[in-house]
Amino acid sequence: MTNKLLSLLIGFSVLALASCGQAQSPSPQPTAGQTASDLSGVKTYLLEQCRALTEAAMELQMASDRYYNIAKEAEFNYAALWNTRRDDVKAVLEEARAAWMKASPLYEKAEGIVAGTPSLSQFDTDLDSGAAGDEDPNNAVSFDLKLPDGRVLPKPGNLFGVTESTLWGTDSQYGSGVVADWDGDGTIEFGETLPDANVLKGSADLLYQTAKDLLSAAEAWSPTESDAFTALVVMLPTMSEYFASWRDSRFVLGDASTQRDFNVISRLADIQDILGGLEVVYAQVRPRIESVNPAQAGQIADEMRALKAFVADVHAKEQSGKRFTPEEANLLGEEAQNRATAITGQISQVAAALGIRIVEQ
């Protein structure tokens, strides 16, 4: 998630007033004696996702350890490994992939809160959104990845991206160099590869440790209204980024895609998970908004549901077999971004009227 908070806030008040009739009503004013929002539900939700994420990350680590040990027994001779222990290799890598596909959506459900909360946002950079240091130093992850064989990968990119591209072979530097015809049909297809066991173990170990650290941070976190409104204002208007990632993935471009991550789970599914988490946040602050402007509170909720339904509809068509073109992906992304920006404008307007600070990240 790239922060565009300042530029977005400049236009939000205008967009909010222009979005539809209800938003044109007078700005809500704080009322004497108002009670701050009960945000215990936000923390409960985050802890549930973080606990499940930690468990799934541990499953990934365990499967990665088993693959590493098999490879070590073969002295990391991957061609020999594939020839002599093919069934064992396939089984353990399928376990690792299944654990990854379990862990990733769990994080996406928490991402709206984690990435949108200043005190937690570094976890999002390192787990899911951070770039490689040689590609985008300003938005790079905070760590160098130390591998069991002593190699160090300087700021390689976020951990879900590294583990995905290692497991499915979308980054050749994380592979063993041995192609593996998993189904024996004579054709090497997407994902038919043997990972570098050192990269897989190193990245899975750090992903598990980072997930545990996030859980500890979430347990210590006491959410504030500023946190809640900041998460909504920061994370809702990121639709264009997510749709751009979807456009450049295999889900749209197929084999022509050169993107190394977000090729296994559609970004359309990720967006729905993120919006679901943000709906939890909004539900906790909605009573505060209703106390000063019930109509606007209802309108925001309705428009958030409509945005999620819009994305869900596109995803359902994709799952039914429709292959969208990059041009269609751009148009859909623009529609989603316009909807999200209008909603964010209203939330920003309400926060300002209530005197709730939105934190620049």
N, C-alpha and C positions, 0 to 999 in steps of 0.2 A: 504494500500500500504506500504509494508516493504521496507525501503531504502537499496539498495545494490549498491549505486552509485560508491563508490571507486572501488570495485572489478569489476564492469561492465566496468568502464572507462579504466581499465588496458588493457582489451582485445579488446576494440572497434576499435582502429586504425588498428589492425591486421585483425579483422573480416571485417572491411569496405573494406580493400584492396582485401580481398579474396572473397568478396560476388559476384562480377561480374565485367565484363570488364570495364564499365564506371567508376566504383569506383577506378580503378587502374590509372586513369589519374592524372597528377600532382595536388598536393593540391592547392586549390584556395588561392590567396594572396590578402590581402586588397588593394583596389585601392584608391589613393589619391582623396579626395573630395567626397567619397561615402556618400550617405544620409542614415541615420538610418531608419529602418523599421517603417512604419506607423502601429501602433498596436491598433488603435482606434477600429477596427473591433473585436479584441479579447475582449476588455472591453464591447463593445456593446453586443456581444454574451453572455458573462458571466452575464451581468445585466439582459438580457432577461430570462435566465434560473433561476436566483436567484429570480426574481420577481414572476415568475410562481411557483417556489418551495415554496415561502413564502405563496402564495395564497392556494396552495394545502395543505401545513402544517396547515394553519388556518382551512381548512375544516376538516382535521383529528382531530384537537384540539376540534372543535365544536362538532363533532360526539362523541368524547371521553367524553366530558362534559355531553352530553345527556345520555350516558350509565352510567356514574358515578351517575348522579342524579336519574336515575331509580333504580340503585342498592342501593343508599342511602335511597330511599323511602321504600325499602324492608329491611332496616337495614342490608344490605350486606349479607342477607340470600339467597345465590345463588340458592339453590334448590327450595325454595319458589318462587324466582323470575322467574325461568324457568317454573315452574308449572302454575303461574298466569299471566305472561306477556310475554309469549313465542314470540308472533308475534312482539311486540314492541322491544324486545331484538334482535331478528334476524334482524329486519329492521335497527336498529341503528348500529349494528355491521357490517352489509353489507355496510352501508354508510362509516363507518370508514375504512373498508378494501378497498373500492373503492378509498377513498382519499389517503390511503397509496400507492396503486398501481399507482396512478397518481403522487404522490410526488417522489417516488423512482427513476423512469426513468429520471425525470427532474434533480435530483441531479447527476445521472450518466453522463448526457450530460455535466455537468459542472465539473465533477470530475477531468478530465485530467488537467484542469487549476488550480483548487483549490488545489488538492493534490500535483501538480508539482510546485507550486509557494511558496517559503519559507515563505512569509509573510501571506499566507492564509492556509497553510497546516494543522494547528491545527484544523481547521474546518472539514477537511476530517477525521482526527482521531476521533473527537467527533461525527460526523454525520454518518460515513459509514465504517471506517476501523479499528478503535481502538478496542483493546481487553479488556476483563475484567481484573481487577487488579490481581485477584487470579490465572489467567491463564497465563498471559504474562505481568508482571509488566513493562518491558521495552517499550512495545508498547501499554500501557493502555490509556484509555481515561483520560481526565483531571478533570472530575467531579464526585461527588457523587450525586446519584439521590434521591432527597427528595420527599416523597410521601405525599398526603393530610392527611393521617391518622397518620403522625408523624414518620413513619419508614424512614430509610435512607438505600439505597442500595449502598454500597461503590464501586465505579468504576465498574459498571455493564456491561460495553461494549458499543459499539456505539449505537446511538439512533435509527437508522433504524433497527438494529438488535434486540434491546429490544422491539420496537413497533411491529415488525414482529412476533417475538416469543411469544409475549403476545396475539396478535390478532389471531394467528393461532395455539397456544398451543404447540409450539415446545420446550418450557422450562417450566417444571411443576411448578417451583417456582414462575412463573408469572401468574399462573392460579388460578381459584377459587376452584379447586378440584371437580367440578361438571361437569360430562360429559353431553353432550347435543346432542341428536339425531336430528339434524337439519331437515333432510328430512323424518324422521319417518320410515325408512326402517328396523329398528331393529339392525343396524350395526353402530358402531362408526367409522367414517372415518376421514381422515386428515382434520383438521380445525373444527371439530365438538366439540367445547369446549366453555366454558364461561371464559373470562379473569377476572383477578383480576382488578376491576374497579379502584382501587387506583394506581396500577402500570401503567395501560393504561393512566389514566389522567396525572400522574406525568411525564411519558416519552413523551406523546404527547405535553404537555405544554412546556417541555424543547426543544423538537425538533422544535416547532414553534419559540421559542425564539432564538434558535441557527440559524435557517434559517434567521430570521430578522437580527441578528448580522452579518451573512455572507453577506447579501445584503448591509448592511451599510459599511462593510469592502470593498466590491467590488466597491461601489460608490466612496470610498476614494482612491482606488488603481489606481496608474499610472503605467501601465505595461512597462517594459523595455525589450530590446532585451535579456538581461541575463535571465529575467523571462521566456520569450518565449522559448528560447533554453533549459533552465533548465527543463521546463515542458515537452518538447519533450524527452529529454534524460532520465529523471527520470521515466516518465510514460509509454513510449512505451515498454521497456523491462520488463513488469510485467505480461506478458501473462501466464507464468507458474503458478503464484499465482492464477490468475483468473480461469484457467482451473482446478487447484487442488480443488478450492472451488466448481466448477461445478461437478467435479468427485465425491465429497463427499456429494453432495446434493441429494434430492429426485429425481431430474431429471435424475440421473444416477442410484442411489442405491435404489430408491423407499422407501418402508417402512423400509428398513434396515438402512437408513441414521440416524445418531445421530447428525448431524449438525443442529444447532438451527436456522440459518438464511440462506438467499439465497435459500430458498425452494419454494418461491412463484413466483418469476420472475427468469427465467433462467439467469445464469451468461453469457451465450452466447449473450443474448440481451444486458446485461450491457456492455459487451466488445465493442459491436458495437456502443453503445452510447458514450462510452469513446473515442473510436477511431474517431468518428465523431467530437467531440470537439477538438481533437488534429489536425485533418485536418484543422479546422478553424485557429488554431494557425499557422500551417505550411504555410497556404496560405498567411498569413501576413508577414512571413519572407522569403518566396520564392523569391520575387524580389531581395532581398539583395544577396541571393545565386546565382541567375541567373546573377547578374552583374559581378560575378567572374567565375562562372562555370555553364553555362546554361544546359549542358548535365547532370551533377550531380543533379541539381535542379529538372529536369524533372524525373530523375530516382527515386529520393526519393519519389516524389509525386506518381509515378506509383506503387512503392512497398508498400506505405502506403495504396493505394486503393486495391491492391491485398491482403494485409493482412486482411483488413476489409471484402473483398469478401470471403476470405477463411473462416472466422468466420461465416459470413452470410450463407454460404453454409451448414456448420455443423448445424447451428441453424434451417435452413429450413428443413433439414432431421429430426431433433428432433421434430419439429412442425408437420411433416407429420406422426409421430408415431414411428420413429426409436428409440429404447432404446439402447444407447451406453453402452458398458461395461467399467469398470474402466480402463482396459488395453488399450482400444481404446481411452479413454479420455486422458490417459497419453501420448500416441503417438501423438494425435492431439495437446496436449499442447506443446510437444517438438517441433513440426513443427511450431506452432505459435510463440513460443519463439525464435527459430532460425531465423525466418523471422524478428521478431521485433529487435533482437539483431543486425542483419546485417544493418537494417535501422538506428538504433541508432548509430552504428559505423560511418556511413557516416555523420550523423548530428553532432556528436561529433568532427569529423575530420574538418568539415566546420567551426564549432564554434571556434575551436582552430586556424584555419588559419585566421579567421576574427578578432581574438582577443577578442571574446565574452566569458565572464566568465560563466562557469557552476557552480552553487552553490551547495556545498555538503549539504545535509539535514540530 
